[in-house]
Amino acid sequence: MAKLKATVNTRYCIDIVTRPLVKRLLLLITIVAFLLLLHQSATHFITTPESLDPAYKEPLGPFSSEYSFATCSVLTKNNHTKRKSFKAYGPAERELSIFHWRQVTFSPEGTDWQKISKDLCQYPPELIPFFKRLYNKFVTNKVNEWPTGYAPCLFWRTYLPGYRGTCKNGQSYQIHTNYTLWRESDIMFMDYPFYFKEEEAPFFDITQMPPRRSNQAWWLLFPDEGLGYYSFVGLENFQYMFDLTMGSPDKLFDIYKPTHEVSNVDMFYDTHVKFENKRNDVLFAWMAVNCDAPNKREHYIRELMEHTKVHAYGSCLHNQDAPDDILAKYGLEKSLAPGHLTEHMYEVKRDILSPYKFILAFENSNCDGYVTEKVYDALLVDAIPIYMGASDIDDYVPPGSVIKVADYESMSALIEHTERIANNKTLYESYFAWKKDKTHENFCKKCHPLDDSDICTFLKRVEWV
């Protein structure tokens, strides 16, 4: 009896202790479940109000569009009022000092920072943030930080050494990268804006640009790259930082300069390879080294290869080596893929592509005004360019000279059309009817070079104050 009583008492004690704990645990579970349900409800009904109102749209503030990285097709719709001049302070017609602001005028990789940091030059205090940024960005094998106000004199040197020139209109100038004389410079000339690029708004790094001085004009030259990679160059808040801009497309820049200038139009009118000497066993040829293009051109070509023969030279989708006789002609090794920068790069490309009837002239970006050498390489060897890229390509090539991928509803339709042309000499040669009119105006509307150097073209716009 005593043993049974002890057992009952023990169980009673355990029950007394554990019952509140169980109740608390159940209460805690209930609270957590309630909070989860509340969170789901809040998420459903508060953060996604479109679930209650199908017509709901996210609120748009005055700057909403500027937080999304615009594509080149959107940027080219910005037809801003073109500026016609920049101000320079007298006396009139004096020599103008042009500072060539290019951030990096050397290759940072493999630079012996210990060595070059022993030779220092002084710069004005306004440039302290810029040189600190330069140090943090490019100095890989860290050395002692440069003394405030000093940086390696290497930055004072450039591939364009200090030199003087005189334009046709008599205006003289000097180009330099002497940071010590930065304040005295009349013009900040930026022709390599690619280092400014950032992945988030405002999409360019203003710390890599010089401080703005009231006595200085800013020039921008956007040379041989497309807005597909560097869309920020077309943004209004970037463009309006400059007094004059030059580049392509025409509607975005104050001074128009084609991405690829055709300086010798006459050479296009010669017949280099006759129809009878072209290959019949392969429909298309292509040469490129960039396999990560913004317009995903390589995806299209990869699918094209599944339906017809495509000879791909270069490193992208490579399936064909350059002929030994062409490599020997230019002293190139077989390991060097055609398309890489070499002394005879353009001649090598044209020799390789000349036997083909159709050349895939695919730009890396489908941007208005971005027309490179690819389409001209084809025309030079009497091949018909199969073109993907700028929607305004007709302004850059002879009339009726190209076949545009965008004009065909399907890949099979494109292949069928080119096969029909390949087997019909009269039809093929109709794409070269433009050769009968040898006026340069007939060749293209917008591919001709400027009638002066870039610098002198800018300087024609000087307005003395």
C-alpha positions as CSV (number, residue, x, y, z in Angstrom):
1,M,0.0,0.0,0.0
2,A,2.8,2.4,0.9
3,K,4.6,1.5,-2.4
4,L,1.4,2.2,-4.5
5,K,0.9,5.6,-2.7
6,A,4.5,6.6,-3.4
7,T,4.0,5.8,-7.1
8,V,0.8,7.9,-7.3
9,N,2.5,10.8,-5.6
10,T,5.4,10.6,-8.0
11,R,3.1,10.7,-11.1
12,Y,1.2,13.5,-9.5
13,C,4.4,15.5,-9.0
14,I,5.5,14.9,-12.6
15,D,2.1,15.9,-13.9
16,I,2.2,19.1,-11.8
17,V,5.5,20.0,-13.3
18,T,5.0,19.1,-17.0
19,R,1.4,20.3,-17.5
20,P,2.3,24.0,-17.5
21,L,5.2,23.3,-19.9
22,V,2.9,21.5,-22.3
23,K,0.4,24.3,-22.1
24,R,3.1,26.9,-22.8
25,L,4.4,24.9,-25.7
26,L,1.0,24.6,-27.2
27,L,0.4,28.3,-26.7
28,L,3.7,29.1,-28.4
29,I,2.9,26.8,-31.4
30,T,-0.5,28.5,-31.7
31,I,1.1,32.0,-31.7
32,V,3.7,31.0,-34.3
33,A,1.0,29.5,-36.6
34,F,-1.0,32.6,-36.2
35,L,1.9,34.9,-37.1
36,L,2.7,32.7,-40.2
37,L,-0.9,33.0,-41.3
38,L,-0.9,36.7,-40.7
39,H,2.4,37.1,-42.7
40,Q,1.0,35.1,-45.7
41,S,-2.2,37.2,-45.6
42,A,-0.2,40.4,-45.5
43,T,2.0,39.3,-48.3
44,H,-1.0,38.3,-50.4
45,F,-3.1,41.3,-49.7
46,I,-0.6,44.1,-49.0
47,T,2.5,43.5,-51.1
48,T,0.7,42.3,-54.2
49,P,-2.4,44.5,-54.5
50,E,-2.8,43.5,-58.1
51,S,-4.3,40.3,-56.6
52,L,-7.3,42.4,-55.5
53,D,-7.3,44.7,-58.5
54,P,-6.2,43.2,-61.9
55,A,-5.8,46.7,-63.2
56,Y,-3.3,47.6,-60.5
57,K,0.0,49.0,-61.7
58,E,3.1,49.7,-59.6
59,P,3.2,53.5,-58.8
60,L,5.6,55.4,-61.0
61,G,7.6,58.2,-59.6
62,P,9.4,60.9,-61.6
63,F,12.6,58.9,-61.7
64,S,11.3,55.3,-62.0
65,S,12.5,54.8,-65.5
66,E,16.0,55.8,-64.6
67,Y,16.4,52.9,-62.2
68,S,16.0,50.4,-65.0
69,F,18.9,49.8,-67.4
70,A,17.6,51.0,-70.7
71,T,18.4,49.1,-73.9
72,C,19.9,50.8,-77.0
73,S,16.5,50.5,-78.9
74,V,14.9,52.8,-76.2
75,L,17.8,55.2,-76.0
76,T,17.8,56.0,-79.7
77,K,14.4,57.4,-79.4
78,N,15.8,60.3,-77.3
79,N,16.2,62.9,-80.0
80,H,17.7,65.8,-78.0
81,T,18.4,69.2,-79.3
82,K,21.8,69.1,-80.8
83,R,24.4,71.6,-79.5
84,K,26.3,73.5,-82.1
85,S,29.2,75.0,-80.1
86,F,31.3,75.0,-77.0
87,K,32.8,78.0,-75.2
88,A,36.5,78.9,-74.9
89,Y,37.8,81.9,-73.1
90,G,40.0,84.4,-75.1
91,P,42.1,85.8,-76.4
92,A,40.5,84.4,-79.6
93,E,42.4,81.9,-81.6
94,R,45.0,81.2,-79.0
95,E,46.3,77.7,-78.6
96,L,43.8,75.5,-76.8
97,S,45.0,73.0,-74.2
98,I,43.2,69.7,-74.5
99,F,43.4,67.2,-71.5
100,H,43.0,63.6,-72.8
101,W,41.1,62.1,-69.8
102,R,41.2,58.4,-70.3
103,Q,41.5,57.1,-66.7
104,V,44.0,54.3,-67.6
105,T,46.6,54.8,-70.4
106,F,48.3,51.5,-69.9
107,S,47.5,47.9,-69.2
108,P,47.0,47.4,-65.4
109,E,47.7,43.6,-65.7
110,G,51.3,42.8,-64.9
111,T,52.2,46.3,-63.9
112,D,55.1,46.5,-61.5
113,W,53.5,48.9,-59.0
114,Q,56.5,48.8,-56.7
115,K,58.7,50.1,-59.5
116,I,56.4,52.8,-60.9
117,S,55.5,54.1,-57.5
118,K,59.0,55.3,-57.0
119,D,58.6,58.0,-59.6
120,L,55.8,60.3,-58.4
121,C,54.3,63.5,-59.8
122,Q,52.1,66.1,-58.1
123,Y,48.5,66.9,-58.9
124,P,46.0,69.5,-57.6
125,P,43.8,68.7,-54.5
126,E,40.6,68.5,-56.6
127,L,41.9,65.2,-58.0
128,I,42.5,63.4,-54.7
129,P,39.2,61.4,-54.9
130,F,40.0,60.3,-58.4
131,F,43.5,59.1,-57.6
132,K,42.3,57.2,-54.5
133,R,39.7,55.5,-56.7
134,L,42.3,54.7,-59.2
135,Y,44.6,53.2,-56.6
136,N,41.8,51.0,-55.1
137,K,40.6,49.8,-58.5
138,F,43.8,49.0,-60.3
139,V,46.7,48.5,-57.8
140,T,46.5,44.7,-57.3
141,N,49.8,44.0,-55.6
142,K,49.3,46.7,-52.9
143,V,52.2,49.1,-52.3
144,N,52.3,51.8,-49.7
145,E,49.6,54.3,-50.5
146,W,50.8,57.2,-52.6
147,P,51.3,60.4,-50.6
148,T,48.4,62.7,-50.7
149,G,48.7,64.8,-53.8
150,Y,51.1,62.5,-55.6
151,A,50.7,59.6,-58.0
152,P,53.0,57.6,-60.3
153,C,54.2,59.8,-63.2
154,L,53.2,56.9,-65.5
155,F,49.7,58.4,-65.4
156,W,51.1,61.6,-66.9
157,R,52.1,59.7,-70.0
158,T,49.7,58.4,-72.6
159,Y,49.7,56.6,-76.0
160,L,49.0,60.1,-77.3
161,P,52.1,62.0,-76.1
162,G,51.9,65.7,-75.6
163,Y,51.9,67.2,-79.1
164,R,50.7,70.2,-80.9
165,G,48.7,70.6,-84.1
166,T,47.0,73.2,-86.2
167,C,43.6,72.6,-88.0
168,K,42.7,73.7,-91.5
169,N,40.9,76.8,-90.0
170,G,44.1,77.9,-88.3
171,Q,43.1,76.8,-84.8
172,S,46.1,75.4,-82.9
173,Y,45.9,73.0,-80.0
174,Q,48.0,70.8,-77.7
175,I,46.9,67.4,-76.3
176,H,48.4,66.2,-73.1
177,T,47.7,64.1,-69.9
178,N,49.7,66.3,-67.5
179,Y,47.6,66.2,-64.3
180,T,49.8,69.0,-62.9
181,L,48.4,71.3,-65.5
182,W,44.9,70.0,-65.2
183,R,43.5,73.3,-64.0
184,E,44.9,75.2,-66.9
185,S,43.4,72.9,-69.5
186,D,40.6,74.4,-71.7
187,I,39.0,71.1,-72.7
188,M,38.4,67.7,-71.1
189,F,38.5,65.2,-73.9
190,M,37.0,61.7,-73.1
191,D,37.2,59.1,-75.8
192,Y,37.2,56.0,-73.7
193,P,34.1,56.1,-71.5
194,F,33.9,52.3,-71.0
195,Y,35.6,52.4,-67.6
196,F,32.6,54.5,-66.3
197,K,30.2,51.6,-66.6
198,E,28.3,50.4,-63.5
199,E,25.6,47.7,-63.2
200,E,23.3,49.8,-61.0
201,A,21.7,53.2,-61.3
202,P,22.9,55.7,-62.4
203,F,24.9,53.2,-64.4
204,F,28.1,55.2,-64.6
205,D,30.8,55.9,-62.0
206,I,31.1,59.7,-61.7
207,T,34.2,59.3,-59.4
208,Q,36.2,58.3,-62.4
209,M,35.4,61.5,-64.1
210,P,37.2,64.8,-63.4
211,P,35.7,67.5,-61.3
212,R,33.9,70.1,-63.4
213,R,35.5,73.6,-63.7
214,S,33.7,76.6,-65.1
215,N,36.5,77.4,-67.5
216,Q,36.6,74.0,-69.1
217,A,34.5,72.4,-71.8
218,W,33.8,68.7,-71.9
219,W,34.0,66.6,-75.1
220,L,32.8,63.0,-75.5
221,L,33.8,60.8,-78.4
222,F,32.0,57.5,-78.4
223,P,34.2,55.7,-80.9
224,D,33.9,52.1,-82.1
225,E,31.7,50.3,-79.6
226,G,27.9,50.0,-79.5
227,L,25.3,51.0,-77.0
228,G,24.4,47.4,-76.5
229,Y,27.3,47.1,-74.1
230,Y,27.4,50.7,-72.9
231,S,23.8,51.9,-72.9
232,F,24.6,54.5,-70.2
233,V,26.4,56.6,-72.9
234,G,23.0,57.4,-74.4
235,L,21.3,58.4,-71.1
236,E,20.3,62.0,-70.9
237,N,21.9,62.6,-67.5
238,F,25.2,61.3,-68.9
239,Q,25.0,63.1,-72.3
240,Y,24.2,66.4,-70.7
241,M,27.4,66.4,-68.7
242,F,29.2,67.3,-71.9
243,D,29.3,70.4,-74.0
244,L,29.8,68.5,-77.2
245,T,29.4,64.8,-78.1
246,M,30.5,62.8,-81.2
247,G,29.4,59.3,-82.1
248,S,26.7,57.1,-83.6
249,P,23.7,56.9,-83.9
250,D,23.1,60.3,-85.4
251,K,20.1,61.2,-83.3
252,L,22.0,60.8,-80.0
253,F,25.1,62.8,-80.6
254,D,25.8,66.4,-81.4
255,I,28.3,65.5,-84.2
256,Y,27.7,62.3,-86.1
257,K,30.6,59.9,-86.7
258,P,29.9,56.4,-88.1
259,T,31.0,53.4,-86.0
260,H,32.9,52.2,-89.1
261,E,34.0,54.7,-91.7
262,V,34.3,53.7,-95.3
263,S,37.1,55.8,-96.6
264,N,37.9,54.0,-99.9
265,V,34.6,53.5,-101.6
266,D,36.2,52.8,-105.0
267,M,37.6,49.4,-103.9
268,F,34.1,48.0,-103.5
269,Y,33.3,48.3,-107.2
270,D,36.0,45.9,-108.3
271,T,35.0,42.3,-108.8
272,H,37.2,40.2,-106.7
273,V,35.6,36.7,-106.9
274,K,33.2,35.8,-109.8
275,F,30.0,33.8,-109.2
276,E,31.5,30.8,-111.0
277,N,34.4,30.7,-108.6
278,K,32.3,30.7,-105.4
279,R,31.7,27.5,-103.4
280,N,28.5,25.5,-103.8
281,D,28.9,23.0,-101.1
282,V,28.6,25.4,-98.1
283,L,25.9,28.0,-97.9
284,F,27.2,30.3,-95.2
285,A,30.5,31.4,-93.6
286,W,31.0,33.2,-90.3
287,M,33.9,34.6,-88.3
288,A,33.8,35.9,-84.8
289,V,35.6,35.6,-81.5
290,N,32.9,37.0,-79.2
291,C,30.5,34.2,-78.1
292,D,28.6,36.3,-75.5
293,A,26.9,39.0,-77.6
294,P,24.1,41.0,-76.1
295,N,21.8,40.0,-79.0
296,K,22.6,36.3,-78.5
297,R,23.6,35.9,-82.2
298,E,25.5,32.7,-81.5
299,H,22.2,31.0,-80.5
300,Y,20.7,31.8,-83.9
301,I,23.8,30.5,-85.7
302,R,24.0,27.4,-83.6
303,E,20.4,26.5,-84.6
304,L,21.2,27.5,-88.2
305,M,24.0,24.9,-88.2
306,E,21.4,22.2,-87.5
307,H,19.6,22.9,-90.7
308,T,22.4,23.8,-93.2
309,K,26.2,24.0,-93.5
310,V,27.9,26.9,-91.9
311,H,31.7,27.3,-91.8
312,A,32.5,29.0,-88.6
313,Y,36.0,30.5,-88.3
314,G,37.4,32.3,-85.3
315,S,36.9,31.0,-81.7
316,C,33.1,31.2,-81.5
317,L,31.4,28.0,-82.6
318,H,34.6,27.1,-84.4
319,N,34.3,24.2,-86.8
320,Q,36.7,25.3,-89.6
321,D,40.4,26.0,-89.5
322,A,41.9,28.7,-91.7
323,P,43.5,27.3,-94.9
324,D,47.3,26.7,-94.6
325,D,48.1,28.7,-97.6
326,I,46.4,31.8,-96.2
327,L,48.2,31.4,-92.8
328,A,51.5,31.0,-94.6
329,K,50.8,34.1,-96.7
330,Y,50.6,36.2,-93.6
331,G,53.0,34.3,-91.4
332,L,50.4,33.2,-88.9
333,E,50.3,30.1,-86.7
334,K,47.4,27.7,-86.9
335,S,46.8,28.1,-83.2
336,L,45.8,31.8,-83.7
337,A,42.2,31.9,-84.6
338,P,41.3,34.2,-87.4
339,G,39.5,37.3,-86.2
340,H,42.0,38.1,-83.5
341,L,43.8,41.4,-83.7
342,T,46.8,40.9,-85.9
343,E,48.7,43.2,-88.3
344,H,46.8,41.8,-91.3
345,M,43.5,41.0,-89.6
346,Y,41.2,42.4,-92.3
347,E,43.2,41.0,-95.2
348,V,43.2,37.5,-93.5
349,K,39.4,37.7,-92.9
350,R,38.7,38.6,-96.5
351,D,40.9,36.0,-98.0
352,I,39.2,33.3,-95.9
353,L,35.7,34.5,-96.6
354,S,36.1,35.3,-100.3
355,P,35.1,31.8,-101.7
356,Y,31.6,31.9,-100.1
357,K,28.4,33.3,-101.6
358,F,26.9,34.4,-98.3
359,I,28.6,35.8,-95.2
360,L,26.8,36.0,-91.9
361,A,27.3,39.7,-90.9
362,F,25.9,39.5,-87.4
363,E,26.6,42.5,-85.1
364,N,26.9,41.8,-81.4
365,S,24.1,44.3,-80.7
366,N,20.9,45.2,-82.6
367,C,21.4,49.0,-82.1
368,D,20.5,51.8,-84.5
369,G,23.7,53.2,-86.0
370,Y,25.9,50.4,-84.8
371,V,27.3,49.1,-88.1
372,T,30.7,47.6,-88.1
373,E,33.2,46.2,-90.6
374,K,31.3,42.9,-90.8
375,V,28.9,43.9,-93.6
376,Y,31.7,45.6,-95.6
377,D,34.0,42.6,-95.3
378,A,31.3,40.6,-97.2
379,L,30.7,43.3,-99.8
380,L,34.4,43.5,-100.5
381,V,34.7,39.9,-101.5
382,D,31.5,39.9,-103.7
383,A,29.5,38.0,-101.1
384,I,25.9,38.8,-100.0
385,P,25.8,39.8,-96.4
386,I,23.2,38.0,-94.3
387,Y,22.6,40.8,-91.8
388,M,21.5,40.9,-88.2
389,G,21.9,44.2,-86.3
390,A,20.9,47.8,-86.8
391,S,17.4,48.4,-88.0
392,D,18.6,51.3,-90.1
393,I,21.2,49.3,-92.0
394,D,19.9,50.6,-95.3
395,D,21.5,53.9,-94.5
396,Y,25.0,52.3,-94.4
397,V,25.1,50.0,-97.4
398,P,24.4,50.2,-101.1
399,P,20.7,49.8,-102.1
400,G,19.5,46.2,-102.4
401,S,22.9,44.7,-101.3
402,V,22.0,42.8,-98.1
403,I,19.6,40.2,-96.9
404,K,18.2,41.1,-93.5
405,V,17.4,38.3,-91.0
406,A,14.6,40.4,-89.6
407,D,12.7,40.3,-92.9
408,Y,12.0,36.6,-92.6
409,E,9.3,35.0,-90.4
410,S,11.4,31.8,-89.9
411,M,14.9,30.4,-90.3
412,S,13.7,27.9,-92.9
413,A,12.3,30.8,-95.0
414,L,15.7,32.5,-94.9
415,I,17.5,29.3,-95.9
416,E,15.0,28.6,-98.7
417,H,15.5,32.1,-100.1
418,T,19.3,32.0,-100.0
419,E,19.4,28.5,-101.6
420,R,17.3,29.9,-104.5
421,I,19.7,32.8,-104.9
422,A,22.8,30.6,-104.7
423,N,21.5,28.5,-107.6
424,N,20.6,31.4,-109.9
425,K,23.4,33.6,-111.2
426,T,21.1,36.3,-112.4
427,L,19.3,36.6,-109.1
428,Y,22.7,36.5,-107.2
429,E,24.2,39.3,-109.3
430,S,21.1,41.4,-108.8
431,Y,22.4,42.0,-105.3
432,F,25.4,43.8,-106.9
433,A,23.4,46.0,-109.3
434,W,24.6,49.0,-107.2
435,K,28.0,48.6,-108.7
436,K,26.7,50.2,-112.0
437,D,26.4,53.6,-110.2
438,K,29.8,54.4,-108.9
439,T,28.9,57.7,-107.2
440,H,29.9,57.7,-103.6
441,E,26.5,59.1,-102.6
442,N,24.9,55.9,-104.0
443,F,27.1,53.6,-101.9
444,C,25.7,54.8,-98.6
445,K,24.1,57.7,-96.8
446,K,25.9,57.5,-93.4
447,C,29.1,55.5,-93.7
448,H,31.4,58.2,-95.0
449,P,34.2,59.6,-92.8
450,L,34.4,63.1,-91.4
451,D,36.2,65.6,-93.6
452,D,38.7,66.4,-90.9
453,S,40.2,64.8,-87.8
454,D,38.1,64.2,-84.7
455,I,39.9,66.9,-82.8
456,C,39.6,69.5,-85.6
457,T,35.9,68.6,-86.1
458,F,35.3,69.5,-82.5
459,L,37.4,72.6,-82.7
460,K,35.3,74.0,-85.6
461,R,32.6,74.5,-83.1
462,V,34.5,76.8,-80.8
463,E,32.7,80.0,-79.6
464,W,35.2,82.5,-78.1
465,V,34.0,84.4,-75.0
